Each structure stands twice: as structure tokens, then as C-alpha cells.
Amino acid sequence: MPIANYTSGVAADRSRGEVERMLVAAGARGISTEYDNRGRAVGLHFAMPGRRGGLDHYRLPVRIAGTLAALERDGVERRYRTIEHAEKVAWRCLRDWVRAQLALIAAGLSTVDEVMFPHSITRTGATA
């Protein structure tokens, strides 16, 4: 079975905007977009109020090349195996993931710290 959203026609910018709006609604205090050398959005950095009163910083990568590799591995139709399409799919998958994580937080099943820990930015600038 192919990866989720593999036929998505939603523009990457639209999905990115949806992710940003969800994060702001959940309390994000700052969001910036990371771009590759070709001008493609490849991740988001954002800050959320932390447990100790300050802001905690997170990085959510969007690995377009990895998504393209998955589409090729899954043997989807040729029209879905382009870098442009992989970008759409990657952002849509991230949007779904963020939506699911924020739903868990809203339901009291998890905390921001628990779901975002792997994406927290350390003092050295790396993620956990």
C-alpha cells in the first residue's frame, strides 16, 4: 500500500499554511520556514511556551527526497514520482501528523513536551 496522501493535489504552500495556523492556535509564539538551496520549503522552526516559563524551540523537517524515495519504492504511477509531487505529499503528511499530535494534546492524552521532544532544538542547534 502506498504512503498516505500519495495522490495529494494540495499545494505545499497551502499545507504549510495549515500547519502554521494549527501551531499558532496551539500557542506557538514564533514560526519560521527553512528552505533548501532551490527555494523549496523543507521544514519549520517554531517556539512554544515551555514548562519553565520560557519558550521551547522545535524543528520539524520535511524530507522531500525521502518522500520521493517512498513513492518510487511503492511503485506508484509515474506522474506521482516527481520531486514537485513529493513536496506536496511530504507537506500534507506533516500536516496530518501535526494535526494528530495536537489532538492528543488537546484531549489530555499527551503533552507538547512528550510529542515534540524528538524535534526539540538543543543548545547546540541540533534536535534531540
C-alpha positions in Angstrom: 0.0 0.0 0.0 1.4 3.4 -1.0 2.2 6.1 1.7 -0.6 8.3 2.9 -1.6 11.3 0.8 0.4 9.9 -2.2 -2.2 11.4 -4.7 -2.5 14.7 -2.9 -3.1 17.7 -5.2 -2.9 20.2 -2.4 -0.1 22.7 -2.9 2.8 22.5 -0.4 2.3 26.2 0.5 -1.3 25.5 1.4 -0.4 22.6 3.7 2.4 24.6 5.2 0.0 27.4 5.9 -2.4 25.0 7.6 0.4 23.7 9.8 1.4 27.2 10.8 -2.2 28.1 11.7 -2.6 25.0 13.8 0.6 25.7 15.6 -0.4 29.3 16.3 -3.8 28.1 17.6 -2.0 25.7 19.9 0.1 28.6 21.3 3.2 28.9 19.1 4.8 32.3 19.6 7.1 32.3 16.5 7.3 30.2 13.3 10.0 30.4 10.6 10.4 28.4 7.4 13.6 26.6 6.4 14.4 26.5 2.7 16.8 24.4 0.6 19.2 25.9 -2.0 16.4 25.6 -4.7 13.9 27.6 -2.7 11.8 24.7 -1.5 10.4 24.8 2.0 12.0 21.9 3.8 11.0 22.5 7.4 9.5 24.7 10.1 11.1 26.1 13.3 8.7 27.2 16.0 8.6 28.2 19.6 6.0 27.2 22.2 5.7 28.2 25.9 7.6 25.7 27.9 7.2 24.2 31.3 9.7 26.5 33.0 8.0 29.7 31.8 10.3 30.3 28.8 10.0 29.3 25.2 10.9 25.9 23.9 12.1 25.7 20.3 11.4 22.9 17.8 12.3 22.0 14.3 10.0 19.9 12.1 11.8 18.6 9.0 10.1 17.9 5.7 12.2 15.4 3.9 11.1 15.7 0.3 13.8 13.3 -1.1 12.7 10.7 1.4 9.1 11.1 0.3 10.2 10.7 -3.3 12.1 7.6 -2.5 9.0 6.2 -0.7 6.8 6.9 -3.8 9.3 5.2 -6.0 9.6 2.2 -3.6 5.8 1.9 -3.5 5.7 1.8 -7.3 3.0 4.5 -7.6 2.1 5.8 -11.1 4.9 7.7 -12.8 3.0 11.0 -12.6 3.3 10.8 -8.8 7.1 10.2 -8.8 8.4 13.7 -9.3 10.1 16.0 -6.8 7.3 18.5 -7.2 4.7 16.0 -6.3 6.8 14.5 -3.4 6.9 18.1 -2.0 3.1 18.2 -1.9 2.9 14.8 -0.3 5.5 15.5 2.3 3.9 18.7 3.5 0.4 17.0 3.5 1.8 14.2 5.7 3.4 16.7 8.1 0.1 18.5 8.3 -1.7 15.3 9.2 1.0 14.4 11.8 0.8 17.8 13.5 -3.0 17.7 13.5 -2.9 14.3 15.2 -0.3 15.4 17.8 -2.3 18.5 18.6 -5.4 16.4 19.0 -3.7 14.2 21.5 -2.5 17.2 23.4 -6.0 18.8 23.4 -7.5 15.6 24.6 -5.1 15.4 27.6 -3.5 12.2 26.3 -0.1 13.8 25.9 1.8 17.0 26.4 3.7 19.2 24.0 6.9 18.1 25.6 6.1 14.4 25.0 5.1 14.6 21.4 7.6 17.2 20.3 10.7 16.0 22.3 12.4 14.4 19.3 12.1 17.7 17.5 13.3 20.0 20.3 16.3 22.1 19.4 19.2 21.8 21.9 21.7 24.5 22.9 24.0 23.3 20.1 21.2 23.8 17.5 20.7 20.0 16.9 17.5 18.2 17.5 17.1 15.7 20.4 
